[in-house]
Amino acid sequence: MNDSLKHLDRHSTPAKALTEPAPDDRQLRLILKTAMSAPDHGRLHPYRFISIRGQARHKLSEVFGRAIMQREPDVDPAYLKKQKDKPLRSPLIVVVVAHLIESPKIPEIEQMLSAGAAAQNILLASNALGFGSIWLTGDNAYDPYVCGELGLAENERIIGFIYLGTPALEIPPRPIPEVSTHLSHWE
Ligand SMILES: Cc1cc2nc3c(=O)[nH]c(=O)nc-3n(C[C@H](O)[C@H](O)[C@H](O)COP(=O)(O)O)c2cc1C
């Protein structure tokens, strides 16, 4: 048996080292199709995606800026600029949104987990296509103002901002713990 697997070389790339080209629309569709193959109790597909590229990143930058000003009116201007610059670092951002329904059978946690699995599949599919990525959240992901500006409904949550592009950095292999440290055998 081969002891290696393509997925083992997945790693995050710092957002500022993600450059053009980003996945084009066709590649993004393939990536999101993989996302939507995530396991999903009840076939709810409890997520949706918002793609943000080009000029739209500047709109997100302004939204982040206003959100921070609302949270911290006395914010240090240098910190504010740094936060506003964040969406401009990479050519493409995919916002993964959990779309939760009330169900007597499928608890919210399971729907959130499906949306998280969809997000992870974005990272794996991007890696398989040769793109770099990183899954980021931070306070803005949980800020009602940001959610509102992005058009989220009451029953929706931001799972993450996934920054995508072509890695401009060689990242050393990431250390993965020995499996035995995380595995026990119940007998
Ligand atoms: C739900 C979630 C949210 C995350 N949010 C952040 C974040 O806001 N900032 C950050 O530096 N890393 C964040 N990370 C971690 C990075 O995505 C990444 O996993 C980490 O830098 C380790 O790199 P690796 O993926 O190469 O192991 C988050 C990860 C997850 C799963």
Ligand as a Chemical Component Dictionary entry (heavy atoms), coordinates in Angstrom:
data_LIG
# 
_chem_comp.id                   LIG 
_chem_comp.type                 NON-POLYMER 
_chem_comp.pdbx_formal_charge   0 
_chem_comp.three_letter_code    LIG 
# 
loop_
_chem_comp_atom.comp_id 
_chem_comp_atom.atom_id 
_chem_comp_atom.alt_atom_id 
_chem_comp_atom.type_symbol 
_chem_comp_atom.charge 
_chem_comp_atom.model_Cartn_x 
_chem_comp_atom.model_Cartn_y 
_chem_comp_atom.model_Cartn_z 
_chem_comp_atom.pdbx_ordinal 
LIG C1  C1  C 0 -12.888 27.627 11.872 1  
LIG C2  C2  C 0 -11.478 28.116 11.689 2  
LIG C3  C3  C 0 -11.213 29.460 11.832 3  
LIG C4  C4  C 0 -9.903  29.939 11.702 4  
LIG N1  N1  N 0 -9.673  31.272 11.847 5  
LIG C5  C5  C 0 -8.405  31.728 11.785 6  
LIG C6  C6  C 0 -8.144  33.120 11.928 7  
LIG O1  O1  O 0 -9.037  33.936 12.063 8  
LIG N2  N2  N 0 -6.852  33.517 11.920 9  
LIG C7  C7  C 0 -5.811  32.619 11.743 10 
LIG O2  O2  O 0 -4.653  33.039 11.739 11 
LIG N3  N3  N 0 -6.051  31.307 11.554 12 
LIG C8  C8  C 0 -7.309  30.843 11.584 13 
LIG N4  N4  N 0 -7.556  29.507 11.403 14 
LIG C9  C9  C 0 -6.414  28.581 11.210 15 
LIG C10 C10 C 0 -5.892  28.560 9.778  16 
LIG O3  O3  O 0 -6.936  28.361 8.862  17 
LIG C11 C11 C 0 -4.855  27.405 9.582  18 
LIG O4  O4  O 0 -5.486  26.167 9.760  19 
LIG C12 C12 C 0 -3.698  27.519 10.530 20 
LIG O5  O5  O 0 -2.969  28.683 10.195 21 
LIG C13 C13 C 0 -2.763  26.302 10.477 22 
LIG O6  O6  O 0 -2.263  26.127 9.197  23 
LIG P1  P1  P 0 -2.401  24.732 8.452  24 
LIG O7  O7  O 0 -3.803  24.686 7.910  25 
LIG O8  O8  O 0 -1.324  24.758 7.383  26 
LIG O9  O9  O 0 -2.130  23.671 9.463  27 
LIG C14 C14 C 0 -8.839  29.023 11.462 28 
LIG C15 C15 C 0 -9.131  27.661 11.270 29 
LIG C16 C16 C 0 -10.432 27.214 11.382 30 
LIG C17 C17 C 0 -10.716 25.733 11.190 31 
# 
loop_
_chem_comp_bond.comp_id 
_chem_comp_bond.atom_id_1 
_chem_comp_bond.atom_id_2 
_chem_comp_bond.value_order 
_chem_comp_bond.pdbx_ordinal 
LIG C1  C2  SING 1  
LIG C2  C3  SING 2  
LIG C2  C16 DOUB 3  
LIG C3  C4  DOUB 4  
LIG C4  N1  SING 5  
LIG C4  C14 SING 6  
LIG N1  C5  DOUB 7  
LIG C5  C6  SING 8  
LIG C5  C8  SING 9  
LIG C6  O1  DOUB 10 
LIG C6  N2  SING 11 
LIG N2  C7  SING 12 
LIG C7  O2  DOUB 13 
LIG C7  N3  SING 14 
LIG N3  C8  DOUB 15 
LIG C8  N4  SING 16 
LIG N4  C9  SING 17 
LIG N4  C14 SING 18 
LIG C9  C10 SING 19 
LIG C10 O3  SING 20 
LIG C10 C11 SING 21 
LIG C11 O4  SING 22 
LIG C11 C12 SING 23 
LIG C12 O5  SING 24 
LIG C12 C13 SING 25 
LIG C13 O6  SING 26 
LIG O6  P1  SING 27 
LIG P1  O7  DOUB 28 
LIG P1  O8  SING 29 
LIG P1  O9  SING 30 
LIG C14 C15 DOUB 31 
LIG C15 C16 SING 32 
LIG C16 C17 SING 33 
# 
